[in-house]
Amino acid sequence: MRNESFQNFRISLLQRVLAISVVLTSSIVAQSPDMQQRVAELKEAAAKNKQALAQYTWVEQDTISLKGEQKKQEHFQVRLGPDGKPQKTSMDPPAQPAQSGGRNGRLKEHVVEKKKEEYKDYADQIKALIQQYLPPDKDAIEQARQKGNISLAPEAGTPGQYKLVISNYIKQGDNMTFVMDKTQKNIVSVSIASYLDDPKDAVNVNVQFSQIPGGPNHVSSETINGVSKQLTIAVQNSNYQKI
């Protein structure tokens, strides 16, 4: 019994030492000069873009597909609100009510409408989730750095770029990868791996950035995949105009 108790004590002590080691290592990495510089560049780019984009309005096109079949396309006039989040106004004409075709026709219409509502609710949930990640928030990035949740690596095959991977950015177990241009210090692309209420309900996002001539970087396109329901939202932003 004594040997067993001593063995359990040693295992417990080793686990504590390893836990402390992980925390200390994360803290050292988070405070390294190279990491601080790269995170500072990301925070500056995110803040500068958000501030500059508040002076613009643009057109957003959302194409929603279910299992590879296009279901809906929407167009919005967009600008950033006081909270830095997009405010959208629909540019599409109101939907026309469907013509009734008797009892069987009404039943079919009811089934179709129910399915439309289901994927629309799911698409709205995904959009609301992604708005928590985009545009990037400099304070949330800094909090991640202080917690040691950011790793730095070169971008494979692209010498002029590097990437910052942030773990547990909004939800436990999520990650957000920024690819940055070393020279321009701009965000090139972002990929997000997150989920809705359950980690099994995965949501993956790929975002590409472009430069407005004489202006800031902006999200030019997004591809959002709701894995469990095979729902894809393709977003295209265009026609940026100063307000």
C-alpha positions in Angstrom: 0.0 0.0 0.0 2.8 2.4 0.8 4.5 1.7 -2.5 1.2 2.3 -4.3 0.6 5.5 -2.4 4.1 6.7 -3.1 3.7 5.8 -6.8 0.4 7.8 -7.0 2.1 10.7 -5.3 5.0 10.7 -7.9 2.5 10.5 -10.8 0.5 13.4 -9.3 3.7 15.5 -8.8 4.9 14.8 -12.3 1.5 15.9 -13.7 1.7 19.1 -11.8 5.3 19.8 -13.0 4.3 19.1 -16.6 1.3 21.5 -16.3 3.5 24.2 -14.8 6.0 23.6 -17.6 3.4 24.0 -20.3 2.1 27.3 -18.7 5.7 28.7 -18.4 6.6 27.7 -22.0 3.4 29.3 -23.4 4.2 32.4 -21.4 7.8 32.6 -22.7 6.6 32.0 -26.3 3.9 34.7 -25.9 6.5 37.2 -24.7 9.2 36.5 -27.3 10.2 39.6 -29.3 9.4 38.0 -32.6 6.0 36.9 -31.5 5.3 40.3 -29.9 6.3 42.1 -33.2 4.1 39.8 -35.4 1.1 40.0 -33.1 1.5 43.8 -33.0 1.5 43.9 -36.8 -1.7 41.8 -36.9 -3.4 44.0 -34.3 -2.4 47.2 -36.1 -3.6 45.8 -39.5 -6.9 44.7 -38.0 -7.5 48.0 -36.2 -6.4 50.1 -39.2 -8.6 48.2 -41.6 -11.7 48.4 -39.3 -11.3 52.1 -38.8 -10.8 52.8 -42.5 -13.7 50.6 -43.6 -16.0 52.6 -41.4 -15.8 55.3 -44.1 -17.0 52.9 -46.9 -20.1 51.2 -48.1 -20.1 48.1 -50.3 -22.2 45.5 -51.9 -22.3 41.9 -50.5 -23.6 38.9 -52.5 -24.4 35.8 -50.5 -25.0 32.5 -52.4 -26.4 29.7 -50.3 -26.1 26.1 -51.5 -27.3 22.9 -49.9 -25.5 19.7 -50.8 -24.1 21.4 -53.9 -27.4 22.8 -55.1 -27.9 26.6 -55.1 -30.9 27.5 -53.0 -30.8 31.2 -52.6 -28.9 34.3 -53.6 -29.1 37.6 -51.6 -27.7 41.1 -52.1 -27.0 43.6 -49.4 -25.7 47.2 -49.1 -23.3 47.1 -46.2 -21.5 49.4 -43.9 -19.9 49.1 -40.5 -21.9 50.2 -37.5 -20.7 52.0 -34.4 -19.8 48.6 -32.8 -17.6 47.7 -35.8 -20.0 45.0 -37.0 -21.6 45.0 -40.5 -25.0 46.6 -40.9 -26.8 45.2 -43.9 -29.7 46.5 -45.9 -31.3 44.1 -48.4 -31.2 45.2 -52.1 -33.5 42.4 -53.3 -37.2 43.0 -54.1 -39.7 41.4 -51.7 -40.4 37.7 -52.4 -43.7 37.1 -54.2 -46.2 34.8 -52.5 -46.5 31.4 -54.2 -49.7 30.6 -56.1 -51.8 27.9 -54.4 -52.5 24.8 -56.4 -55.3 23.1 -54.4 -54.9 20.8 -51.3 -51.9 18.8 -52.7 -50.3 22.0 -53.9 -50.7 23.6 -50.6 -49.2 20.6 -48.8 -46.2 20.6 -51.1 -45.7 24.3 -50.6 -45.9 23.8 -46.9 -43.1 21.1 -47.0 -41.0 23.3 -49.3 -41.4 26.3 -47.0 -40.5 24.3 -43.9 -37.3 23.0 -45.5 -36.5 26.6 -46.6 -37.0 27.8 -43.0 -34.8 25.0 -41.7 -31.8 25.8 -43.9 -32.4 29.6 -43.5 -32.2 29.3 -39.7 -29.1 27.2 -39.9 -27.5 29.7 -42.4 -28.4 32.6 -40.0 -26.8 30.8 -37.1 -23.6 30.3 -39.1 -23.5 34.0 -40.2 -24.0 35.1 -36.6 -21.1 32.9 -35.5 -18.7 34.2 -38.1 -19.5 37.8 -37.2 -17.9 37.0 -33.9 -14.6 36.3 -35.7 -14.7 38.9 -38.5 -13.6 41.6 -38.6 -10.7 40.6 -36.3 -10.7 42.4 -33.0 -7.3 43.7 -31.7 -8.3 43.3 -28.0 -9.3 39.7 -28.5 -6.0 39.1 -30.3 -4.0 40.6 -27.4 -5.9 38.5 -24.9 -5.0 35.4 -26.9 -1.3 36.4 -26.9 -1.3 37.0 -23.1 -2.8 33.5 -22.6 -0.2 31.9 -24.8 -2.8 30.9 -27.4 -0.9 32.1 -30.5 1.7 30.2 -32.5 3.9 31.7 -35.2 5.2 29.9 -38.3 6.4 30.7 -41.8 3.9 30.2 -44.6 5.0 27.1 -46.5 6.2 27.9 -50.0 5.7 31.7 -49.6 8.9 33.4 -48.3 7.3 36.8 -48.0 4.5 35.6 -45.7 4.0 34.2 -42.2 1.1 32.8 -40.3 -0.3 33.3 -36.8 -2.5 30.5 -35.5 -4.8 31.5 -32.6 -6.4 28.7 -30.5 -9.5 29.1 -28.3 -10.3 32.6 -29.8 -14.0 32.6 -29.3 -14.8 29.0 -28.3 -12.8 26.2 -26.6 -11.2 24.1 -29.3 -11.6 26.6 -32.2 -8.7 28.1 -34.1 -8.2 31.0 -36.4 -5.2 31.2 -38.8 -4.0 34.5 -40.2 -1.6 34.7 -43.2 0.3 38.0 -43.2 2.4 39.8 -45.7 5.8 40.6 -44.2 6.4 43.7 -46.4 3.0 45.2 -46.5 2.1 44.0 -43.0 -1.4 43.3 -44.3 -3.7 40.3 -43.8 -3.7 38.1 -46.8 -6.1 35.4 -45.8 -7.9 34.0 -42.7 -9.1 30.4 -42.1 -11.4 29.6 -39.2 -12.4 26.2 -37.7 -15.2 26.6 -35.2 -18.6 25.1 -34.4 -22.2 26.0 -33.3 -23.5 24.7 -30.0 -21.8 21.2 -30.4 -18.2 20.7 -31.5 -19.7 18.0 -33.9 -21.6 20.8 -35.7 -18.4 22.1 -37.3 -18.2 25.3 -39.3 -15.1 26.0 -41.5 -14.4 29.3 -43.2 -11.8 30.5 -45.8 -11.5 34.3 -46.2 -9.5 36.1 -48.9 -8.5 39.8 -48.5 -7.9 42.4 -51.3 -6.7 46.0 -51.4 -9.0 48.9 -52.2 -7.0 51.2 -54.6 -5.6 53.9 -52.3 -7.5 52.5 -49.4 -7.6 49.7 -46.8 -7.6 45.9 -47.0 -11.0 44.3 -47.1 -12.6 40.9 -47.2 -13.1 40.2 -50.9 -14.5 36.7 -50.6 -15.6 34.1 -48.0 -16.5 30.5 -48.3 -18.4 29.2 -45.2 -19.1 25.5 -44.8 -21.6 24.1 -42.3 -20.3 20.6 -42.4 -23.1 18.6 -40.7 -25.8 19.9 -43.1 -23.5 20.3 -46.1 -24.5 23.9 -46.4 -22.2 26.4 -48.1 -22.4 30.2 -48.1 -20.2 31.9 -50.7 -19.8 35.6 -50.0 -18.5 38.2 -52.6 -17.9 41.8 -51.6 -17.5 44.5 -54.3 -18.2 48.1 -55.3 -16.6 49.8 -52.4 -17.5 53.5 -52.2 -16.5 56.2 -49.7 -19.4 57.5 -47.7 
